[in-house]
Amino acid sequence: MGTRPRPSSSRRAGAGAPGESEAYAGLLARAREAGLLASTGFLLAWDQEVAMPPAGAALRSEQAALLSALVHERRTAPDLGDALAACEADAELMAEGAAAANVRSLRREYDRAVLLPAPLVRETARAGALAVHHWRAAREVDDMTSFTPWLQRNVNLAREAAAALGAPPGGEPYDALLENHEPGMRAAEVDRLFGALRAGLVPLVGALREAAAPGTEWMGIRWPVEAQAAFNRAVAGRMGFDLDAGRLDVSTHPLCVGVGPGDTRLTARYDPARLLGALHGTMHEAGHGLYEQGLPKAERLGQPLARPASTGFHESQARLWENFVGRGRPFCAWMLGELQRRVGSPEVAALDVDAVYRGLNVVRPGPIRVESDEATYNLHVMLRFDLERALLRGDLSAADLAGAWNERMRADLGVTVSTAREGALQDIHWAMGSFGYFPTYTLGNLYAAQLWESLGRALPGMDADLARGEFGGVLNWLRAHVHAHGRRYSPPELCARATGGPLSHEPLLRYLDTKLRAVYRLDT
Amino acid sequence: MGTRPRPSSSRRAGAGAPGESEAYAGLLARAREAGLLASTGFLLAWDQEVAMPPAGAALRSEQAALLSALVHERRTAPDLGDALAACEADAELMAEGAAAANVRSLRREYDRAVLLPAPLVRETARAGALAVHHWRAAREVDDMTSFTPWLQRNVNLAREAAAALGAPPGGEPYDALLENHEPGMRAAEVDRLFGALRAGLVPLVGALREAAAPGTEWMGIRWPVEAQAAFNRAVAGRMGFDLDAGRLDVSTHPLCVGVGPGDTRLTARYDPARLLGALHGTMHEAGHGLYEQGLPKAERLGQPLARPASTGFHESQARLWENFVGRGRPFCAWMLGELQRRVGSPEVAALDVDAVYRGLNVVRPGPIRVESDEATYNLHVMLRFDLERALLRGDLSAADLAGAWNERMRADLGVTVSTAREGALQDIHWAMGSFGYFPTYTLGNLYAAQLWESLGRALPGMDADLARGEFGGVLNWLRAHVHAHGRRYSPPELCARATGGPLSHEPLLRYLDTKLRAVYRLDT
């Protein structure tokens, strides 16, 4: 903690513009304070999911709102603008890649933050914390109506924020919110990528629906929760997740919270009636956690260089470990050996790798996004993207959301939604006031597929390693090509540096097509 | 949440001093914001004990320091001084008891806070969080030496703070720190009370040492931790602790953290080899918790009226439930019935109330404060009071502390301390940078004894109620006479209102003398 940003920061620049490096040091000190406040907010959020008693909800919403306001205050302070200008005028400073990246990223953040009125920021945080509380209650009794006013309030606040931020040239209001999660991405570009993906996915899913699905009865083998938790802990540790610098708890919704340096917290949800019920969820969250632990936070807390490149890149790390590793044949081989050692039942002893691998990759359209397979998952995301875009344009009201949702589920996935809990109440995002987040799930899949192709080229022995439970090669490559850079490069730059090209729908389609046709034993 | 402070707050006062009630509303808004920040700090502290991974310590110390600095900033803002002056000039406002009490208490706080330099406040919080980390490590390996520099740094910072605050007229530097915990109390008065108590305690403990002690073998009956935890939870609930607005967890050191309205958290430490190993610790923390839940925090968050009267009064609530209720004969009668129902073993079935009651009240000098009995506990506290006074005067250095401690243990309690862990490393307080806190433990016992006598007069049927496990009468009396008032009255005023007189050593001596002579079957 507290390491100086760079050796040259004590240097004084001359001629008429003194103290630029002091300006940079000041900039980093401010970023660090905002980072400390943000990290405190992350802890509040973790606690809300894992520990907070029910009656603590009102207090929590006020604490969260106050912290948001304090972070916003620091990100919009007038002398922060002065410090930025002084840094930008310092040619020597701006010639250094790391410093320049920090300054540019803080500049973008500042220019956006000053457009948001402080009361709106505070009210958005407060409304979000309260709406989550009411969303939970509404889910409990499966009643969309009681949640509708809270949702509409969040939509209205998001519309206000989008209006205040303004659309980019040639863009739309939605873009202003998408920018929070995927810097530089535009709704039109998401549309293009999703359209191309959809054009390949729909026939693939159709073909699989006609074919005989592999058996999944073995998934219902019982295994006590404690033994599952010990296995999950072992897998996370083996992936490289440092449990002395993190936790793995139980919560209703699996999550990863990167509180700050030395403190990254995962949760999982267990079911003793499902042999691997929590494993892939844990690998997903551990994938997020590895990214958090791989960022240079201890030295650079609060700096853009210590923050993830984008929500999409964050998701790519989770999906890469969950699906590309965790649902791959080599991993299944290692995992089955471990299971047979740990469970010690004849049922598990009788399993073979092929059955496990095929069972883990069954494609079956269903109402719940987080329970869906690698292929149809993306159709869920596209639905949400279109609906939240309509909410933000004002073309759809919160009161009409459930109807639109259910209709689209029928059209896209052939699924009839019978309860709100299995429909529009299933996700927490809009309750939290998070709009423009959903597309990053599929963007994450696209990044993951593209990174996976690069990994395959870079590590010829990867499959053999994974089959032995050796994950260090994959992690080291991700550390070097993604984690270590933080926000140094924009998502398109990072994508190009790590994978050699721009983001495309092709690697994911190639991967799904090859894998799923083989799993279903279809001719390709 | 967010209730307006009082109906008249929109009133405007006339003639040359406009807006006093606005000033009062502003005062309360500031207090609320400081309260929200403080409540966030309380959550960080709870998390540090219960959940934080080891590698998170450095981040936590910075978060804690920043929050302390932000609270201090709010408590010393120049326009807070203006608002206070405007309120004080408003005769109508100051004629209202509740408002006047808030204003006077915030004035005292402000006048003290502005004397403390902000860097000292921040450094004290940071040093405390780090020292706790090193204290824990030193305890682990039982090595006082490695903790000495951290302790000396805390002592030096406390001396700086005492010097900045200044001693009260006729007082000493220690008083400036004691004021943080027991407003209005002075070291000289503590000396007087402790001296009188000691004069009665020492011969009593001597007489008991000569007598045959009741048997305690039954305490070693084994009971699984889960069953103990369920029982403790039931007892806390029966005492009136609202578990929907709180938690009961496991931690190395039992604690109570009143995070804020709707969120009060207790912990306990279990041992399956001790039948009641965690019960009295839980009753102690639940006593603290009932005080926290009884303060009008939801309406008055951050106001003095929603804060405990003093650390001594807080402790009195814990000790009253732990000892006066929990180690009393009526409670033992109810508890034994419950135990016999829950444990269902022949050993427990064979126990009789008299044996349980007498066993729970054995007096046995030992090295550890938190494990000591009701009588010798106070000798532990007196030792710490004298040693921390010497540390703060500069008459004792951290390097010489362990020697002085061990010598005094031999002289006062006839106990030979064989390890640092059982000696000067046993308590967390000095590691946290908390000086002037220890005397409040015995002050708490004195308040508790005095409240207990009043309770006995006010509730003639109390013993019969307690024997039936009916604790509502005791709680309601404490709610009305202590909890509801918050900091409205000074500790001496509150003591006089609740008990009819000033704090005295006599009720505690009377109680201990009567009870222990009966337990030991000595002639009185």
Contacts between the chains, C-beta under 8 A, distances in Angstrom:
chain1	res1	chain2	res2	distance
A	1	B	58	4.5
A	1	B	59	7.3
A	1	B	62	6.5
A	33	B	66	6.6
A	36	B	59	8.0
A	36	B	62	5.7
A	36	B	63	5.6
A	36	B	66	5.0
A	37	B	66	7.0
A	39	B	59	6.5
A	39	B	63	6.4
A	40	B	40	6.2
A	40	B	44	7.0
A	40	B	63	5.2
A	40	B	66	7.9
A	40	B	67	7.1
A	43	B	43	7.3
A	43	B	44	6.9
A	43	B	47	6.4
A	43	B	63	7.8
A	44	B	40	7.0
A	44	B	43	6.9
A	47	B	43	6.3
A	47	B	47	6.9
A	51	B	50	8.0
A	51	B	51	7.2
A	51	B	247	6.6
A	52	B	263	6.6
A	53	B	243	7.3
A	53	B	244	6.1
A	53	B	245	5.6
A	53	B	246	5.4
A	53	B	247	5.7
A	53	B	262	6.8
A	53	B	263	5.8
A	53	B	265	7.9
A	54	B	244	5.4
A	54	B	245	7.8
A	54	B	262	7.9
A	55	B	242	7.3
A	55	B	244	5.3
A	55	B	245	3.7
A	55	B	246	8.0
A	55	B	261	7.8
A	55	B	262	3.3
A	55	B	263	6.9
A	56	B	245	7.1
A	56	B	259	6.9
A	56	B	260	7.3
A	56	B	261	7.9
A	56	B	262	4.5
A	56	B	263	3.4
A	57	B	262	7.2
A	58	B	1	4.7
A	58	B	261	7.0
A	58	B	262	6.4
A	58	B	298	7.6
A	59	B	1	7.4
A	59	B	36	8.0
A	59	B	39	6.5
A	59	B	259	7.2
A	59	B	260	4.3
A	59	B	261	5.3
A	59	B	262	5.7
A	59	B	263	5.8
A	59	B	301	7.6
A	60	B	263	7.7
A	62	B	1	6.4
A	62	B	36	5.7
A	63	B	36	5.5
A	63	B	39	6.4
A	63	B	40	5.2
A	63	B	43	7.8
A	63	B	260	7.8
A	66	B	33	6.6
A	66	B	36	5.0
A	66	B	37	7.0
A	66	B	40	7.9
A	67	B	40	7.1
A	70	B	70	7.3
A	242	B	55	7.3
A	243	B	53	7.4
A	244	B	53	6.1
A	244	B	54	5.3
A	244	B	55	5.3
A	245	B	53	5.6
A	245	B	54	7.8
A	245	B	55	3.7
A	245	B	56	7.1
A	246	B	53	5.5
A	246	B	55	8.0
A	247	B	51	6.6
A	247	B	53	5.7
A	259	B	56	6.9
A	259	B	59	7.2
A	260	B	56	7.3
A	260	B	59	4.3
A	260	B	63	7.8
A	261	B	55	7.8
A	261	B	56	7.9
A	261	B	58	7.0
A	261	B	59	5.3
A	262	B	53	6.8
A	262	B	54	7.9
A	262	B	55	3.3
A	262	B	56	4.5
A	262	B	57	7.2
A	262	B	58	6.4
A	262	B	59	5.7
A	263	B	52	6.6
A	263	B	53	5.8
A	263	B	55	6.9
A	263	B	56	3.4
A	263	B	59	5.8
A	263	B	60	7.8
A	265	B	53	7.9
A	298	B	58	7.7
A	301	B	59	7.6
